[in-house]
Amino acid sequence: MENDKVIKMILNGLKGKNTHLPPKKAIEGLTPEIAKMIPENEYHSCWEMLHHIVVWQEAIFEGIKGKEVDWQAISENNNWPTSDHLADDSNYLNLVNKFEQGLLHTEELAKTTDLDKSMPSWGNAPVLQAFFVLLQHNSYHLGQIVSVRKILGNWPS
């Protein structure tokens, strides 16, 4: 398969085509107050899950760019927001912006990065693998966000 077709599949996935809803739709209209709410029997709020998405999205970017990534340190220290972070609503608005900018950055990286290039911090896996992990990870957690919003009664019918 030629790279142009693979890049098109990545770009389509980023927009939710044939996989899920458009990523921005999952958080559209979500206020910091609602984003902080944790429904009964749920582990994380929408805000926490969006934070988790952005942290790993940014780490994957570093790996794609050939930088060393300490995956364990990220998992132990940055995986979820602190209570102090959640206390300031402006942090949520910044997080939404980071997520949306990350989607654009992913598009740019997909168009300009050699998909066969090895990533040393990822056991020399090809960059292509990182893009598909990013798409799957985002899709999974965006689905969780939609589910939590439905439980909270905060999803448009």
C-alpha positions, 0 to 999 in steps of 0.5 A, spaced: 500 500 500 502 506 498 504 512 503 498 516 500 493 511 501 495 510 508 496 518 510 489 519 507 486 513 512 490 516 518 487 523 516 480 520 515 481 517 522 483 523 525 476 526 523 472 520 525 470 518 518 468 511 518 470 510 525 467 514 530 464 521 531 468 527 529 473 528 535 471 535 537 464 533 537 465 529 543 467 535 547 463 540 544 458 544 549 462 540 555 463 546 560 468 545 566 463 544 571 460 538 567 467 535 565 469 535 572 463 530 574 464 523 575 458 519 575 456 513 580 460 507 578 465 511 573 472 511 574 474 518 571 470 524 569 470 527 562 476 532 564 480 527 566 479 522 560 481 528 556 487 530 560 489 523 559 488 523 551 492 529 551 498 527 555 499 521 551 498 524 544 503 529 546 508 523 548 506 520 542 508 526 538 515 526 541 516 519 539 514 520 532 519 526 532 525 521 534 525 524 541 526 519 547 520 518 551 520 516 558 513 512 558 513 509 565 514 516 568 508 519 564 504 513 566 506 514 574 506 522 574 502 525 568 497 520 566 491 524 570 490 531 572 491 533 580 486 536 584 489 542 584 489 542 576 481 540 576 480 546 581 481 551 576 476 552 570 481 555 565 485 549 565 479 545 562 479 551 557 486 550 555 486 543 555 480 543 550 485 547 546 491 543 546 487 537 544 484 541 538 491 543 536 494 536 537 489 534 532 491 539 527 499 537 529 497 530 528 495 531 521 501 535 519 506 530 522 502 525 518 503 529 512 510 530 513 513 524 517 516 518 514 511 513 516 517 507 515 522 511 520 524 507 526 522 510 533 528 509 538 523 510 544 518 505 542 523 499 541 524 501 533 517 500 531 515 504 525 512 511 526 506 508 522 504 504 528 504 510 533 499 514 528 495 508 529 496 507 536 494 515 537 488 514 533 485 508 537 487 511 544 483 517 542 477 513 539 477 509 545 477 515 550 473 519 546 467 514 546 468 513 554 467 521 554 461 520 550 458 515 555 459 519 561 456 525 558 450 520 556 450 518 563 450 525 566 444 527 561 449 532 557 449 529 550 445 532 545 439 527 543 
